[in-house]
């Protein structure tokens, strides 16, 4: 367990997986992203589904992940999402985001207000405008390098595989130096 926001208005948790792991809560949806390695998603009602680096999914419990590598799973408690597997992610987002950054909605909400999984891409030498979100953000650095500055002037260096959690309403921005940065971000709701 990497982050636990179970007591939040949108109860969620973030799990790190490096080998076999089961997810059994039938009232949760799980949004996964393969950072490194290869995994297989096994569910009783489906043939085994292969997952390679850069692929992502949404699944409801119970299911099991087998394999080795680094996989992050965002659990949204009390929500039943639509099963999907896709990827690998692209190196550049498709929609304009803050200050020349790009975003792609990887797993969209079935209805407005429901959870989603996003890809955020940042060019080299970007300093994003400071901003806030009405709900927390959980994420993982996929590739490149950069920094996250929070309102309390806490600078966090971001490297591939590093997870992060930004509290709801927390002022923050991302910054890059000489290389681009690709981030996977879980939003517990959509606006």
N, C-alpha and C positions, 0 to 999 in steps of 0.2 A: 504494500500500500504506500503510494508516494504522497498523495494529498487526500484529505478527507473533508468534504464540505457537506456531510450528511445532515447537519443541522441547519443548512441553508434553506431558503425558500424554494430553491431548485436542488433537492438533495442529490449530490454527485460525489463520486470518488474517482481517483486516478490510480491505476495499477501498472506496475512494471512487470513484464513477463520475459524470462530468459530461457525457459524450457516448458515442459508440460504444466498446464494449469486448467482447472475447471471453473466455470462460472455457472452457478446453479440457481440464482434468484430469478424466478419466473416473472417477477414484477419489475424487473430492470431491463433497460436496453444498454448495449455495450457497443461503443464506437472504438474500433481498433485501428492502429497504424503500425506497419512493420518498418522499423528504423533500420535494422540489419538482420541478415539471415533469412531462413525460410521456415514457415510454419504451415500447419494444416488445421483448418477449422472442422471439427467433427460434431455433427448434430444428428440426432436419431432419425429425423425425417428427411435428411438430405445425403447425397453422396459426399465423401470428404472433399473439401474445397482447399486447394493450394493457395498459399499467400507468400509472395516474394517481396523483397525489399521495395519499399515505396507504395505497396498496395494498402488498401484500407477497406473497412467493412463496418456494417451495422448488423448486430445479431441480438436476439432475445435469448434468455436462458431457458433451459440448460443447454450448454455446449462445452466442448473441450478444445483447447489449443495444444497441439503437439509440435515439436521441432526445437530449434535452437536459434538464438540470436537476441535481438532486442525488439520488443513489441510493447507499445503503450496502449492501454485500454482505459477509455473514459466511460465510467458507469453512470447512467442517469437513472436514479431510483424512481419507481412509481410511474414509469412511462414505457409504453410498448411501441418501439420503432418498427420500421419496415426493413426486412432483411435485404441486404445488398452487399456486393463485393465488387470492387473496381480498382483501377490503377494500372500501372504505377502513376504517381503524381508527375505533373509537368514541372519544369524548372522555372516557369514563369506563369504568373497568375493571368487571368483573363479579364478581370474587371478593375477599373481604376479605384484605388484606395487612397488613403491619406498620403500626401506629399510624394507623388511619383511611385508609390508602392502599388502592388497589384494583389488581387485576391481571387480565389476560385472557391465556389461553394462545392465541396466534395460530396457531402451527404446532406441533401437539403431536408428541411422539415416537411413532414407530410401536410401540416397545417401551420399557418402563421402562429408564432409563439412557442413552437416546439423546438427541441434541441437540433443542432447542426454541427457539422465538422467542416473546417475551412483550411485552405492553403493560403498563406501570406508570403509574398516574395518582395524582397528589398534589393535594389541595385546597390553597387558600391557607393560610398560617400553620401549616404542619406542620413539626415537627421529629421525624424518625424516630428510633427507638431505634438506638443503635449496634449493629451486627451483623456477622457474617462469613458467607461462603459457602465450601464446600469446594473449589470450582473457580472459575476466573476468570470475569469478566463483561465482555463487550464491549457497547457500546450507542451510541445516538445520541439526542440531545434532539430530540423532534418539535415540541413547542410549549410556550409559556409560558416561565417562567424559574425558576431555583432555584440551589441550591448542592449540592456533594458534599464532605463532610468525610471525610478518611481518617484512620486511626489516628495517623499522624505529624503530625496537625494541619495538613495541607495542604488549604486551602479552595480549591475550584475553582468558579468561577461558570459556570453552564450556560445557554446560549442556544440557540435553535433551530438545528439543523444541526451542533451540536458533538458530536464523537465522544468516547467515554471508554473507558478500560480499567481494570478493578479486578483486581489480582492475587488469586490464590487465597489464602484465609485472611486477607486484608487487612481490618482493622476499618474500617467506614465507615458513613455514614448520609447521607440526602438531607434537604434543608430547602427550604421555599418561603417567600416573603414575601407580597406582595399579590396574586399571581396563581397560578393552578394550573399544574401542570407535567405533561407527558406524555412518557414515555420508552419507547423500544424497546430491549429487552435480549435479547441472545443468550446462552443457556446452552449450553455444550458437552456437557452431560449433564443428566439429570433425576434427582431424588431422590424 
